Amino acid sequence: MTANTTDSGEAMFARYAYPPGQRDLGERPDPSASSQSAADTAERPPVPGSDPLDARSRPLMFDGAWPYLEHLARMAGAASMMDPYVVEAYWVGNDLLEATDPTDFAELVMRSFAGHSGADWGALAGEHTARPVPHHSFHVFAIYPWVNILRLTGAAGALELLDRCRIRWGRVESIGNGTVVVQCQPLTWTGSVLRLGASRPEGAKLATGGQPLHPGQWVSLHWDWVCDLLSATQLTALSDFTVRQLAITNRPR
Protein backbone atom coordinates (compact mmCIF):
# COMPACT_ATOMS: atom_id res chain seq x y z
CA MET A 1 0.00 0.00 0.00
CA THR A 2 1.36 3.43 -0.82
CA ALA A 3 0.20 6.99 -0.35
CA ASN A 4 -0.77 9.21 -3.26
CA THR A 5 2.62 10.56 -4.27
CA THR A 6 1.06 13.61 -5.95
CA ASP A 7 -0.02 14.82 -2.52
CA SER A 8 2.39 16.25 0.03
CA GLY A 9 2.55 14.73 3.47
CA GLU A 10 2.10 18.19 4.97
CA ALA A 11 -1.15 18.73 3.06
CA MET A 12 -2.42 15.29 4.00
CA PHE A 13 -1.60 15.79 7.67
CA ALA A 14 -3.28 19.19 7.72
CA ARG A 15 -6.51 17.80 6.21
CA TYR A 16 -6.82 15.20 8.95
CA ALA A 17 -5.62 17.43 11.80
CA TYR A 18 -7.67 20.50 10.77
CA PRO A 19 -11.25 19.47 11.71
CA PRO A 20 -10.93 19.40 15.52
CA GLY A 21 -9.37 22.85 15.44
CA GLN A 22 -12.54 24.24 13.91
CA ARG A 23 -14.74 23.04 16.77
CA ASP A 24 -15.41 24.97 19.93
CA LEU A 25 -14.31 22.66 22.72
CA GLY A 26 -17.06 24.16 24.85
CA GLU A 27 -19.66 22.68 22.52
CA ARG A 28 -18.37 19.12 22.80
CA PRO A 29 -20.11 16.65 25.07
CA ASP A 30 -18.40 16.50 28.45
CA PRO A 31 -18.82 12.99 29.86
CA SER A 32 -16.73 13.80 32.91
CA ALA A 33 -16.63 17.48 33.67
CA SER A 34 -14.61 16.87 36.81
CA SER A 35 -11.96 14.81 35.06
CA GLN A 36 -8.97 17.04 34.40
CA SER A 37 -7.07 14.13 32.86
CA ALA A 38 -9.83 13.73 30.27
CA ALA A 39 -9.60 17.38 29.31
CA ASP A 40 -5.83 17.22 29.16
CA THR A 41 -5.82 14.40 26.60
CA ALA A 42 -8.61 15.67 24.33
CA GLU A 43 -7.84 16.75 20.80
CA ARG A 44 -6.92 20.39 21.07
CA PRO A 45 -7.41 23.18 18.53
CA PRO A 46 -4.55 25.02 16.85
CA VAL A 47 -3.77 28.60 17.75
CA PRO A 48 -6.36 30.68 15.84
CA GLY A 49 -4.93 31.83 12.55
CA SER A 50 -1.83 29.68 12.88
CA ASP A 51 -0.32 27.33 10.34
CA PRO A 52 -1.34 23.83 11.55
CA LEU A 53 2.19 22.61 10.84
CA ASP A 54 3.98 25.55 12.45
CA ALA A 55 6.14 24.30 15.31
CA ARG A 56 4.79 27.06 17.55
CA SER A 57 1.24 25.67 17.30
CA ARG A 58 2.22 21.99 17.53
CA PRO A 59 2.02 21.73 21.33
CA LEU A 60 -1.59 22.90 21.12
CA MET A 61 -2.74 20.55 18.36
CA PHE A 62 -2.32 16.82 18.00
CA ASP A 63 0.87 16.84 19.98
CA GLY A 64 0.22 13.14 20.53
CA ALA A 65 0.68 12.40 16.82
CA TRP A 66 4.36 13.37 16.69
CA PRO A 67 5.87 10.37 18.56
CA TYR A 68 4.01 7.98 16.25
CA LEU A 69 5.06 9.87 13.13
CA GLU A 70 8.69 10.04 14.23
CA HIS A 71 8.62 6.30 15.01
CA LEU A 72 7.07 5.45 11.63
CA ALA A 73 9.55 7.65 9.79
CA ARG A 74 12.41 5.71 11.39
CA MET A 75 10.79 2.42 10.41
CA ALA A 76 10.39 3.64 6.83
CA GLY A 77 13.86 5.16 6.62
CA ALA A 78 12.13 8.38 5.60
CA ALA A 79 13.92 11.71 5.77
CA SER A 80 10.88 13.42 7.24
CA MET A 81 7.92 12.40 9.38
CA MET A 82 5.83 14.35 6.87
CA ASP A 83 6.64 11.79 4.18
CA PRO A 84 3.24 10.91 2.59
CA TYR A 85 3.77 7.19 3.25
CA VAL A 86 4.35 7.91 6.95
CA VAL A 87 1.41 10.30 7.29
CA GLU A 88 -0.90 7.86 5.50
CA ALA A 89 0.19 5.06 7.83
CA TYR A 90 -0.80 7.03 10.94
CA TRP A 91 -4.15 8.43 9.81
CA VAL A 92 -5.40 5.76 7.38
CA GLY A 93 -3.10 2.76 7.60
CA ASN A 94 -0.73 0.95 5.26
CA ASP A 95 1.83 -1.85 5.35
CA LEU A 96 4.37 0.32 7.16
CA LEU A 97 2.42 -0.35 10.37
CA GLU A 98 3.30 -4.04 10.18
CA ALA A 99 7.02 -3.21 10.22
CA THR A 100 6.78 -1.91 13.78
CA ASP A 101 8.51 -4.01 16.43
CA PRO A 102 6.03 -4.63 19.30
CA THR A 103 8.64 -4.05 22.00
CA ASP A 104 9.87 -0.82 20.44
CA PHE A 105 6.30 0.38 20.03
CA ALA A 106 5.40 -0.41 23.65
CA GLU A 107 8.48 1.45 24.87
CA LEU A 108 7.61 4.43 22.66
CA VAL A 109 4.08 4.63 24.03
CA MET A 110 5.11 4.27 27.68
CA ARG A 111 7.84 6.88 27.27
CA SER A 112 5.67 9.37 25.39
CA PHE A 113 2.38 9.08 27.28
CA ALA A 114 3.29 7.75 30.73
CA GLY A 115 1.64 10.72 32.42
CA HIS A 116 -1.77 10.15 30.83
CA SER A 117 -4.24 8.76 33.35
CA GLY A 118 -7.13 6.69 32.03
CA ALA A 119 -5.02 5.08 29.29
CA ASP A 120 -5.37 1.39 28.48
CA TRP A 121 -1.83 0.21 29.15
CA GLY A 122 -2.94 -3.40 28.93
CA ALA A 123 -3.45 -2.89 25.19
CA LEU A 124 0.33 -3.07 24.85
CA ALA A 125 0.58 -6.58 26.29
CA GLY A 126 2.12 -9.06 23.90
CA GLU A 127 -0.38 -11.88 24.32
CA HIS A 128 -3.19 -10.30 22.27
CA THR A 129 -4.16 -12.05 19.04
CA ALA A 130 -3.99 -8.69 17.28
CA ARG A 131 -0.96 -6.63 18.20
CA PRO A 132 -1.29 -2.82 18.51
CA VAL A 133 0.31 -0.58 15.91
CA PRO A 134 1.00 3.19 15.65
CA HIS A 135 -2.32 4.05 14.00
CA HIS A 136 -4.57 6.93 15.07
CA SER A 137 -7.16 4.40 16.23
CA PHE A 138 -4.70 3.14 18.85
CA HIS A 139 -4.30 6.63 20.26
CA VAL A 140 -8.07 7.19 20.33
CA PHE A 141 -9.02 3.88 21.94
CA ALA A 142 -5.97 3.19 24.13
CA ILE A 143 -4.41 6.53 25.13
CA TYR A 144 -7.38 8.88 25.31
CA PRO A 145 -9.42 8.26 28.51
CA TRP A 146 -12.81 7.98 26.78
CA VAL A 147 -13.01 4.16 26.71
CA ASN A 148 -12.20 4.06 30.40
CA ILE A 149 -14.83 6.72 31.10
CA LEU A 150 -17.35 4.81 28.98
CA ARG A 151 -16.70 1.61 30.91
CA LEU A 152 -17.00 3.38 34.27
CA THR A 153 -19.99 5.62 33.55
CA GLY A 154 -21.67 4.49 30.31
CA ALA A 155 -21.80 8.18 29.35
CA ALA A 156 -23.16 8.73 25.86
CA GLY A 157 -20.85 11.71 25.49
CA ALA A 158 -17.81 9.47 25.80
CA LEU A 159 -19.11 7.24 23.00
CA GLU A 160 -19.69 10.26 20.78
CA LEU A 161 -16.18 11.54 21.43
CA LEU A 162 -14.69 8.16 20.52
CA ASP A 163 -16.73 8.04 17.33
CA ARG A 164 -15.78 11.56 16.26
CA CYS A 165 -12.12 11.37 17.29
CA ARG A 166 -11.47 8.24 15.25
CA ILE A 167 -11.01 8.43 11.49
CA ARG A 168 -14.23 7.11 9.97
CA TRP A 169 -15.10 6.04 6.45
CA GLY A 170 -18.32 6.69 4.59
CA ARG A 171 -19.93 6.31 1.19
CA VAL A 172 -21.08 9.53 -0.45
CA GLU A 173 -24.86 9.77 -0.97
CA SER A 174 -25.30 13.36 -2.04
CA ILE A 175 -23.37 16.61 -2.31
CA GLY A 176 -24.70 20.05 -1.42
CA ASN A 177 -23.20 23.51 -1.18
CA GLY A 178 -20.08 22.79 0.84
CA THR A 179 -21.66 19.79 2.51
CA VAL A 180 -22.03 16.09 1.85
CA VAL A 181 -24.27 13.30 3.11
CA VAL A 182 -22.47 10.00 3.64
CA GLN A 183 -23.43 6.55 4.88
CA CYS A 184 -21.26 5.76 7.93
CA GLN A 185 -21.12 2.99 10.51
CA PRO A 186 -21.24 4.61 13.97
CA LEU A 187 -19.70 3.11 17.07
CA THR A 188 -22.14 1.32 19.36
CA TRP A 189 -21.70 0.27 22.99
CA THR A 190 -23.26 -2.89 24.44
CA GLY A 191 -22.21 -2.12 27.99
CA SER A 192 -18.99 -4.08 27.59
CA VAL A 193 -18.10 -4.11 23.89
CA LEU A 194 -17.51 -1.40 21.28
CA ARG A 195 -18.79 -2.32 17.82
CA LEU A 196 -19.45 -0.78 14.44
CA GLY A 197 -23.18 -0.40 13.99
CA ALA A 198 -25.40 -0.40 10.93
CA SER A 199 -24.74 2.31 8.36
CA ARG A 200 -26.73 5.51 8.70
CA PRO A 201 -26.75 8.85 6.85
CA GLU A 202 -24.56 11.56 8.32
CA GLY A 203 -23.90 15.13 7.24
CA ALA A 204 -20.37 16.49 6.95
CA LYS A 205 -18.54 19.58 5.72
CA LEU A 206 -16.34 19.67 2.66
CA ALA A 207 -12.92 21.26 2.97
CA THR A 208 -12.41 24.38 0.86
CA GLY A 209 -10.40 23.55 -2.23
CA GLY A 210 -10.88 19.81 -1.84
CA GLN A 211 -11.22 17.55 -4.87
CA PRO A 212 -14.72 17.15 -6.35
CA LEU A 213 -16.76 14.26 -4.98
CA HIS A 214 -19.47 12.14 -6.56
CA PRO A 215 -22.14 9.84 -5.11
CA GLY A 216 -20.83 6.33 -4.58
CA GLN A 217 -17.28 7.38 -3.68
CA TRP A 218 -15.74 6.51 -0.32
CA VAL A 219 -14.27 9.23 1.89
CA SER A 220 -12.52 9.52 5.26
CA LEU A 221 -13.97 11.73 7.98
CA HIS A 222 -12.68 13.28 11.20
CA TRP A 223 -15.25 14.92 13.44
CA ASP A 224 -17.75 16.43 11.00
CA TRP A 225 -15.33 17.06 8.12
CA VAL A 226 -14.49 15.07 5.01
CA CYS A 227 -10.71 14.67 4.98
CA ASP A 228 -9.97 12.71 1.83
CA LEU A 229 -11.22 10.60 -1.04
CA LEU A 230 -10.25 6.99 -0.28
CA SER A 231 -8.93 4.49 -2.77
CA ALA A 232 -10.12 0.90 -2.47
CA THR A 233 -6.79 -0.01 -0.86
CA GLN A 234 -7.03 2.84 1.65
CA LEU A 235 -10.63 1.98 2.51
CA THR A 236 -9.66 -1.60 3.27
CA ALA A 237 -6.67 -0.47 5.36
CA LEU A 238 -8.67 2.04 7.41
CA SER A 239 -11.41 -0.48 8.09
CA ASP A 240 -9.01 -3.33 8.90
CA PHE A 241 -6.82 -1.35 11.30
CA THR A 242 -9.86 0.10 13.06
CA VAL A 243 -11.42 -3.34 13.52
CA ARG A 244 -8.05 -4.66 14.68
CA GLN A 245 -7.82 -1.99 17.37
CA LEU A 246 -11.42 -2.59 18.46
CA ALA A 247 -10.55 -6.27 18.97
CA ILE A 248 -7.72 -5.23 21.28
CA THR A 249 -9.95 -2.76 23.14
CA ASN A 250 -12.70 -5.39 23.52
CA ARG A 251 -10.37 -8.12 24.84
CA PRO A 252 -11.46 -9.91 28.04
CA ARG A 253 -10.46 -7.94 31.15
C-alpha positions as CSV (number, residue, x, y, z in Angstrom):
1,M,0.0,0.0,0.0
2,T,1.4,3.4,-0.8
3,A,0.2,7.0,-0.4
4,N,-0.8,9.2,-3.3
5,T,2.6,10.6,-4.3
6,T,1.1,13.6,-5.9
7,D,0.0,14.8,-2.5
8,S,2.4,16.3,0.0
9,G,2.6,14.7,3.5
10,E,2.1,18.2,5.0
11,A,-1.2,18.7,3.1
12,M,-2.4,15.3,4.0
13,F,-1.6,15.8,7.7
14,A,-3.3,19.2,7.7
15,R,-6.5,17.8,6.2
16,Y,-6.8,15.2,9.0
17,A,-5.6,17.4,11.8
18,Y,-7.7,20.5,10.8
19,P,-11.2,19.5,11.7
20,P,-10.9,19.4,15.5
21,G,-9.4,22.9,15.4
22,Q,-12.5,24.2,13.9
23,R,-14.7,23.0,16.8
24,D,-15.4,25.0,19.9
25,L,-14.3,22.7,22.7
26,G,-17.1,24.2,24.9
27,E,-19.7,22.7,22.5
28,R,-18.4,19.1,22.8
29,P,-20.1,16.7,25.1
30,D,-18.4,16.5,28.5
31,P,-18.8,13.0,29.9
32,S,-16.7,13.8,32.9
33,A,-16.6,17.5,33.7
34,S,-14.6,16.9,36.8
35,S,-12.0,14.8,35.1
36,Q,-9.0,17.0,34.4
37,S,-7.1,14.1,32.9
38,A,-9.8,13.7,30.3
39,A,-9.6,17.4,29.3
40,D,-5.8,17.2,29.2
41,T,-5.8,14.4,26.6
42,A,-8.6,15.7,24.3
43,E,-7.8,16.8,20.8
44,R,-6.9,20.4,21.1
45,P,-7.4,23.2,18.5
46,P,-4.6,25.0,16.9
47,V,-3.8,28.6,17.8
48,P,-6.4,30.7,15.8
49,G,-4.9,31.8,12.5
50,S,-1.8,29.7,12.9
51,D,-0.3,27.3,10.3
52,P,-1.3,23.8,11.5
53,L,2.2,22.6,10.8
54,D,4.0,25.6,12.4
55,A,6.1,24.3,15.3
56,R,4.8,27.1,17.6
57,S,1.2,25.7,17.3
58,R,2.2,22.0,17.5
59,P,2.0,21.7,21.3
60,L,-1.6,22.9,21.1
61,M,-2.7,20.5,18.4
62,F,-2.3,16.8,18.0
63,D,0.9,16.8,20.0
64,G,0.2,13.1,20.5
65,A,0.7,12.4,16.8
66,W,4.4,13.4,16.7
67,P,5.9,10.4,18.6
68,Y,4.0,8.0,16.2
69,L,5.1,9.9,13.1
70,E,8.7,10.0,14.2
71,H,8.6,6.3,15.0
72,L,7.1,5.4,11.6
73,A,9.5,7.7,9.8
74,R,12.4,5.7,11.4
75,M,10.8,2.4,10.4
76,A,10.4,3.6,6.8
77,G,13.9,5.2,6.6
78,A,12.1,8.4,5.6
79,A,13.9,11.7,5.8
80,S,10.9,13.4,7.2
81,M,7.9,12.4,9.4
82,M,5.8,14.4,6.9
83,D,6.6,11.8,4.2
84,P,3.2,10.9,2.6
85,Y,3.8,7.2,3.3
86,V,4.3,7.9,6.9
87,V,1.4,10.3,7.3
88,E,-0.9,7.9,5.5
89,A,0.2,5.1,7.8
90,Y,-0.8,7.0,10.9
91,W,-4.2,8.4,9.8
92,V,-5.4,5.8,7.4
93,G,-3.1,2.8,7.6
94,N,-0.7,1.0,5.3
95,D,1.8,-1.9,5.3
96,L,4.4,0.3,7.2
97,L,2.4,-0.3,10.4
98,E,3.3,-4.0,10.2
99,A,7.0,-3.2,10.2
100,T,6.8,-1.9,13.8
101,D,8.5,-4.0,16.4
102,P,6.0,-4.6,19.3
103,T,8.6,-4.1,22.0
104,D,9.9,-0.8,20.4
105,F,6.3,0.4,20.0
106,A,5.4,-0.4,23.7
107,E,8.5,1.4,24.9
108,L,7.6,4.4,22.7
109,V,4.1,4.6,24.0
110,M,5.1,4.3,27.7
111,R,7.8,6.9,27.3
112,S,5.7,9.4,25.4
113,F,2.4,9.1,27.3
114,A,3.3,7.7,30.7
115,G,1.6,10.7,32.4
116,H,-1.8,10.1,30.8
117,S,-4.2,8.8,33.4
118,G,-7.1,6.7,32.0
119,A,-5.0,5.1,29.3
120,D,-5.4,1.4,28.5
121,W,-1.8,0.2,29.2
122,G,-2.9,-3.4,28.9
123,A,-3.5,-2.9,25.2
124,L,0.3,-3.1,24.8
125,A,0.6,-6.6,26.3
126,G,2.1,-9.1,23.9
127,E,-0.4,-11.9,24.3
128,H,-3.2,-10.3,22.3
129,T,-4.2,-12.1,19.0
130,A,-4.0,-8.7,17.3
131,R,-1.0,-6.6,18.2
132,P,-1.3,-2.8,18.5
133,V,0.3,-0.6,15.9
134,P,1.0,3.2,15.7
135,H,-2.3,4.0,14.0
136,H,-4.6,6.9,15.1
137,S,-7.2,4.4,16.2
138,F,-4.7,3.1,18.8
139,H,-4.3,6.6,20.3
140,V,-8.1,7.2,20.3
141,F,-9.0,3.9,21.9
142,A,-6.0,3.2,24.1
143,I,-4.4,6.5,25.1
144,Y,-7.4,8.9,25.3
145,P,-9.4,8.3,28.5
146,W,-12.8,8.0,26.8
147,V,-13.0,4.2,26.7
148,N,-12.2,4.1,30.4
149,I,-14.8,6.7,31.1
150,L,-17.3,4.8,29.0
151,R,-16.7,1.6,30.9
152,L,-17.0,3.4,34.3
153,T,-20.0,5.6,33.5
154,G,-21.7,4.5,30.3
155,A,-21.8,8.2,29.3
156,A,-23.2,8.7,25.9
157,G,-20.8,11.7,25.5
158,A,-17.8,9.5,25.8
159,L,-19.1,7.2,23.0
160,E,-19.7,10.3,20.8
161,L,-16.2,11.5,21.4
162,L,-14.7,8.2,20.5
163,D,-16.7,8.0,17.3
164,R,-15.8,11.6,16.3
165,C,-12.1,11.4,17.3
166,R,-11.5,8.2,15.3
167,I,-11.0,8.4,11.5
168,R,-14.2,7.1,10.0
169,W,-15.1,6.0,6.4
170,G,-18.3,6.7,4.6
171,R,-19.9,6.3,1.2
172,V,-21.1,9.5,-0.4
173,E,-24.9,9.8,-1.0
174,S,-25.3,13.4,-2.0
175,I,-23.4,16.6,-2.3
176,G,-24.7,20.0,-1.4
177,N,-23.2,23.5,-1.2
178,G,-20.1,22.8,0.8
179,T,-21.7,19.8,2.5
180,V,-22.0,16.1,1.8
181,V,-24.3,13.3,3.1
182,V,-22.5,10.0,3.6
183,Q,-23.4,6.6,4.9
184,C,-21.3,5.8,7.9
185,Q,-21.1,3.0,10.5
186,P,-21.2,4.6,14.0
187,L,-19.7,3.1,17.1
188,T,-22.1,1.3,19.4
189,W,-21.7,0.3,23.0
190,T,-23.3,-2.9,24.4
191,G,-22.2,-2.1,28.0
192,S,-19.0,-4.1,27.6
193,V,-18.1,-4.1,23.9
194,L,-17.5,-1.4,21.3
195,R,-18.8,-2.3,17.8
196,L,-19.4,-0.8,14.4
197,G,-23.2,-0.4,14.0
198,A,-25.4,-0.4,10.9
199,S,-24.7,2.3,8.4
200,R,-26.7,5.5,8.7
201,P,-26.7,8.8,6.9
202,E,-24.6,11.6,8.3
203,G,-23.9,15.1,7.2
204,A,-20.4,16.5,6.9
205,K,-18.5,19.6,5.7
206,L,-16.3,19.7,2.7
207,A,-12.9,21.3,3.0
208,T,-12.4,24.4,0.9
209,G,-10.4,23.5,-2.2
210,G,-10.9,19.8,-1.8
211,Q,-11.2,17.6,-4.9
212,P,-14.7,17.1,-6.4
213,L,-16.8,14.3,-5.0
214,H,-19.5,12.1,-6.6
215,P,-22.1,9.8,-5.1
216,G,-20.8,6.3,-4.6
217,Q,-17.3,7.4,-3.7
218,W,-15.7,6.5,-0.3
219,V,-14.3,9.2,1.9
220,S,-12.5,9.5,5.3
221,L,-14.0,11.7,8.0
222,H,-12.7,13.3,11.2
223,W,-15.3,14.9,13.4
224,D,-17.7,16.4,11.0
225,W,-15.3,17.1,8.1
226,V,-14.5,15.1,5.0
227,C,-10.7,14.7,5.0
228,D,-10.0,12.7,1.8
229,L,-11.2,10.6,-1.0
230,L,-10.3,7.0,-0.3
231,S,-8.9,4.5,-2.8
232,A,-10.1,0.9,-2.5
233,T,-6.8,0.0,-0.9
234,Q,-7.0,2.8,1.7
235,L,-10.6,2.0,2.5
236,T,-9.7,-1.6,3.3
237,A,-6.7,-0.5,5.4
238,L,-8.7,2.0,7.4
239,S,-11.4,-0.5,8.1
240,D,-9.0,-3.3,8.9
241,F,-6.8,-1.3,11.3
242,T,-9.9,0.1,13.1
243,V,-11.4,-3.3,13.5
244,R,-8.1,-4.7,14.7
245,Q,-7.8,-2.0,17.4
246,L,-11.4,-2.6,18.5
247,A,-10.5,-6.3,19.0
248,I,-7.7,-5.2,21.3
249,T,-9.9,-2.8,23.1
250,N,-12.7,-5.4,23.5
251,R,-10.4,-8.1,24.8
252,P,-11.5,-9.9,28.0
253,R,-10.5,-7.9,31.2
